[in-house]
Amino acid sequence: MKIKLKEIREYRGLSRYRLAKISDVNDSTLQMIENSENPNPTFKIMCKIADALEVSLDDLRG
Protein backbone atom coordinates (compact mmCIF):
# COMPACT_ATOMS: atom_id res chain seq x y z
CA MET A 1 0.00 0.00 0.00
CA LYS A 2 1.40 3.38 -0.98
CA ILE A 3 0.86 6.14 1.53
CA LYS A 4 0.33 9.68 0.20
CA LEU A 5 1.62 11.24 3.40
CA LYS A 6 4.27 13.52 1.90
CA GLU A 7 1.93 14.91 -0.76
CA ILE A 8 -0.80 15.71 1.76
CA ARG A 9 1.64 17.11 4.32
CA GLU A 10 3.21 19.43 1.76
CA TYR A 11 -0.22 20.46 0.44
CA ARG A 12 -1.17 21.43 4.00
CA GLY A 13 2.04 23.46 4.27
CA LEU A 14 3.46 21.45 7.16
CA SER A 15 7.05 20.45 7.71
CA ARG A 16 7.66 16.88 8.80
CA TYR A 17 8.88 18.24 12.13
CA ARG A 18 5.64 20.20 12.66
CA LEU A 19 3.51 17.18 11.74
CA ALA A 20 5.49 15.08 14.20
CA LYS A 21 4.69 17.57 16.96
CA ILE A 22 0.97 17.86 16.26
CA SER A 23 0.43 14.15 15.59
CA ASP A 24 2.63 12.87 18.43
CA VAL A 25 4.37 10.56 15.95
CA ASN A 26 8.15 10.45 15.91
CA ASP A 27 9.77 12.41 13.06
CA SER A 28 11.87 9.38 12.10
CA THR A 29 8.70 7.28 11.83
CA LEU A 30 7.15 9.86 9.50
CA GLN A 31 10.33 9.87 7.42
CA MET A 32 10.28 6.08 7.11
CA ILE A 33 6.63 6.14 6.03
CA GLU A 34 7.28 8.88 3.47
CA ASN A 35 10.29 7.03 2.07
CA SER A 36 8.42 3.70 1.96
CA GLU A 37 10.88 2.17 4.42
CA ASN A 38 7.92 1.33 6.66
CA PRO A 39 5.19 0.34 4.20
CA ASN A 40 2.88 -1.02 6.93
CA PRO A 41 2.63 1.50 9.76
CA THR A 42 0.31 0.58 12.62
CA PHE A 43 -3.34 1.57 12.57
CA LYS A 44 -2.79 3.73 15.65
CA ILE A 45 0.00 5.71 13.99
CA MET A 46 -2.03 6.19 10.81
CA CYS A 47 -5.00 7.43 12.85
CA LYS A 48 -2.80 9.99 14.62
CA ILE A 49 -1.42 11.23 11.32
CA ALA A 50 -4.85 11.40 9.67
CA ASP A 51 -6.27 13.32 12.64
CA ALA A 52 -3.37 15.78 12.60
CA LEU A 53 -3.78 16.35 8.85
CA GLU A 54 -7.60 16.47 9.16
CA VAL A 55 -8.06 13.82 6.48
CA SER A 56 -9.57 10.35 6.45
CA LEU A 57 -7.50 7.19 6.45
CA ASP A 58 -8.69 6.57 2.91
CA ASP A 59 -7.20 9.92 1.87
CA LEU A 60 -3.79 8.72 3.06
CA ARG A 61 -3.94 5.55 0.98
CA GLY A 62 -2.56 5.73 -2.52
C-alpha positions in Angstrom: 0.0 0.0 0.0 1.4 3.4 -1.0 0.9 6.1 1.5 0.3 9.7 0.2 1.6 11.2 3.4 4.3 13.5 1.9 1.9 14.9 -0.8 -0.8 15.7 1.8 1.6 17.1 4.3 3.2 19.4 1.8 -0.2 20.5 0.4 -1.2 21.4 4.0 2.0 23.5 4.3 3.5 21.4 7.2 7.0 20.4 7.7 7.7 16.9 8.8 8.9 18.2 12.1 5.6 20.2 12.7 3.5 17.2 11.7 5.5 15.1 14.2 4.7 17.6 17.0 1.0 17.9 16.3 0.4 14.2 15.6 2.6 12.9 18.4 4.4 10.6 16.0 8.2 10.4 15.9 9.8 12.4 13.1 11.9 9.4 12.1 8.7 7.3 11.8 7.2 9.9 9.5 10.3 9.9 7.4 10.3 6.1 7.1 6.6 6.1 6.0 7.3 8.9 3.5 10.3 7.0 2.1 8.4 3.7 2.0 10.9 2.2 4.4 7.9 1.3 6.7 5.2 0.3 4.2 2.9 -1.0 6.9 2.6 1.5 9.8 0.3 0.6 12.6 -3.3 1.6 12.6 -2.8 3.7 15.6 0.0 5.7 14.0 -2.0 6.2 10.8 -5.0 7.4 12.9 -2.8 10.0 14.6 -1.4 11.2 11.3 -4.8 11.4 9.7 -6.3 13.3 12.6 -3.4 15.8 12.6 -3.8 16.4 8.8 -7.6 16.5 9.2 -8.1 13.8 6.5 -9.6 10.3 6.4 -7.5 7.2 6.5 -8.7 6.6 2.9 -7.2 9.9 1.9 -3.8 8.7 3.1 -3.9 5.6 1.0 -2.6 5.7 -2.5 
